[in-house]
Amino acid sequence: MAAAASAPGFARIGDFLAHHAARDPDREAMVFDMGRTSYRALLEGADRLAAALIASGVRKGDRVALLSTPRPEYFTLHMAAARIGAVFLGLNPRHKPGEMLAVLQDARPRLLFALAGFEGRDFRAGIGAIAAACGSIERVVIFGGEAPTGMMGLAAYLETSAGTSAAVLEAAVRAVAPEDPLAIVYSSGSTGRRKGAVLTHRNFAAVYSRAAEIWRATPLRQINNYPIDHIGCIGDVATCNLVAGGTQIFMERFDAGASLAAIEREGITVWGQEVAMFQRAVAHETFARTDFSSLQLIWWAGAPAPASLVDRLLSTGARLSTCWGMSETCGPVTFAGPTRDRHALIDNVGRPAPGFRIELCDAGGAPVPAGEVGEIRIAGDCVMAGYFNRPEETRATLGEDGRLRTGDLARARADGALALVGRMTEMYKSGGYNIYPREIELALEAHPAVALVAVVRAPDPDWQEVGHAFLLPRAGGTLDPAALESWCRERLANYKVPKRFWVRAELPLLASGKIDRKALEAEAAASVAAAARGGT
């Protein structure tokens, strides 16, 4: 996710592809298993698929959905849609049929492309039922296996591109405007109804042109193992690599050992993951003997990294960077690093990139005094167009002034950088005090035997709510709940000390790789309810 040279200043994503295909056509754009695709071949494949989309009746603004793992078919469709102004919608194979159907019924795509199967699961029968229930899908196209009756194989579908002339394709490409939607990214769905953030060409170009300037490597080679419905896949890796003319190495799912092997085999120069993924990587048996000599930069997103993890990543010899952003900002908008100064990376997500304006505000939208906690509000070309088919929620989130209300809480440090405190929905009240889980997590992360921690709220009959801490020990280490409580009491006010400490071999993750805090909250609440009934 970096650039060898300044990124070209385009505002439409398809123009970056055309630029690199013309300037360096034989450079690798994608690697998957033993297959390697050049920028020339990627542009040709994307334009052929775009011509087939037009032949199917797809026009600017129409949604096109894809159920797949991260692989070349994904990025080719993403680029085909971008070239003609169609809107890409990714579906995650890990989601249940009901979750997929809810997204499809909301976005109402005209076409659905689907991988035949993965790791022993056959998606074809299920996807046919989902498409029928959706009501808007006119055709299902299958790749990676035979197409059942009533569906169409990708090879046969591509043959329909002959029905679109070069002049018609060129006119469709010219008609795309920077303000046109490029993708819809739905929220993780950990609570409530999922909302689709509509992200434009200008959003993607603004965010990832800046990221490409900040995160540089020569040559640029990065693993893409994020799910295709996540901004980490379609933005942080795929689009930023495209903007910079880099190479993405597709892996169909996160695997710590396979990622470490790919760093050596493919000469990976930039390695980006969620914090929980990095924890699994540094704990893997091959980490200590992996050759990291090609690695120039490591970045993480999704959550602050514990100091112990920062130290392990510094041992690779690479520079480190972290960032903050969200789907509604089309990805990262604040950056710390790249640097090898560990103190610049701990409890710090940096400053906003040029052109993005951030304020920390109280509930009424007024700036909070220096050093106090406030909600991050942001303006600039990074801000989404709105939520798809959600005008009221769009108005509530963007407000009359157009600033995005992120729901993330932060404090400005003395050096002007932001320190995340947590989500507004994660803050809880105990005995009348506002408690921010991140403050407690920082105290526990300082323990030498703690690898990862998540503090969540739980109901309490006396104090309204209390904290429960879920912890992952470092490799070879042990954690004692009583000792952890003493550790906290030495560093925190009594009302901040968690009521219970849970030591686990692993923590549940969302499909995006983030810790599933809602699952932990549910477990904590269930334990409280069981105790009230006289259970354990």
WOKAFEN-V434447 format. One record per run of one state. SS is the DSSP state (helix for helix, strand for strand, loop for the rest). FROM is the first residue (numbers start at 1). TO is the last residue. If there is no record, write none. Layout:
# WOKAFEN-V434447
ss:SS from:FROM to:TO
ss:SS from:FROM to:TO
This chain:
# WOKAFEN-V434447
ss:loop from:1 to:12
ss:helix from:13 to:23
ss:loop from:24 to:27
ss:strand from:28 to:32
ss:loop from:33 to:34
ss:strand from:35 to:38
ss:helix from:39 to:55
ss:loop from:56 to:62
ss:strand from:63 to:67
ss:loop from:68 to:71
ss:helix from:72 to:84
ss:loop from:85 to:86
ss:strand from:87 to:91
ss:loop from:92 to:96
ss:helix from:97 to:107
ss:loop from:108 to:110
ss:strand from:111 to:115
ss:loop from:116 to:116
ss:strand from:117 to:118
ss:loop from:119 to:120
ss:strand from:121 to:122
ss:loop from:123 to:123
ss:helix from:124 to:134
ss:loop from:135 to:138
ss:strand from:139 to:143
ss:loop from:144 to:151
ss:strand from:152 to:153
ss:helix from:154 to:163
ss:loop from:164 to:165
ss:helix from:166 to:174
ss:loop from:175 to:180
ss:strand from:181 to:186
ss:loop from:187 to:195
ss:strand from:196 to:200
ss:helix from:201 to:214
ss:loop from:215 to:220
ss:strand from:221 to:224
ss:loop from:225 to:230
ss:helix from:231 to:244
ss:loop from:245 to:246
ss:strand from:247 to:250
ss:loop from:251 to:255
ss:helix from:256 to:266
ss:loop from:267 to:269
ss:strand from:270 to:274
ss:helix from:275 to:283
ss:loop from:284 to:286
ss:helix from:287 to:289
ss:loop from:290 to:296
ss:strand from:297 to:301
ss:loop from:302 to:306
ss:helix from:307 to:314
ss:loop from:315 to:318
ss:strand from:319 to:326
ss:helix from:327 to:329
ss:loop from:330 to:330
ss:strand from:331 to:339
ss:loop from:340 to:341
ss:helix from:342 to:344
ss:loop from:345 to:349
ss:strand from:350 to:352
ss:loop from:353 to:356
ss:strand from:357 to:361
ss:loop from:362 to:366
ss:strand from:367 to:367
ss:loop from:368 to:372
ss:strand from:373 to:379
ss:loop from:380 to:385
ss:strand from:386 to:387
ss:loop from:388 to:390
ss:helix from:391 to:398
ss:loop from:399 to:403
ss:strand from:404 to:412
ss:loop from:413 to:417
ss:strand from:418 to:423
ss:loop from:424 to:427
ss:strand from:428 to:430
ss:loop from:431 to:432
ss:strand from:433 to:435
ss:loop from:436 to:436
ss:helix from:437 to:445
ss:loop from:446 to:449
ss:strand from:450 to:460
ss:loop from:461 to:463
ss:strand from:464 to:473
ss:loop from:474 to:480
ss:helix from:481 to:489
ss:loop from:490 to:493
ss:helix from:494 to:496
ss:loop from:497 to:499
ss:strand from:500 to:504
ss:loop from:505 to:508
ss:strand from:509 to:509
ss:loop from:510 to:514
ss:strand from:515 to:515
ss:loop from:516 to:516
ss:helix from:517 to:532
ss:loop from:533 to:536
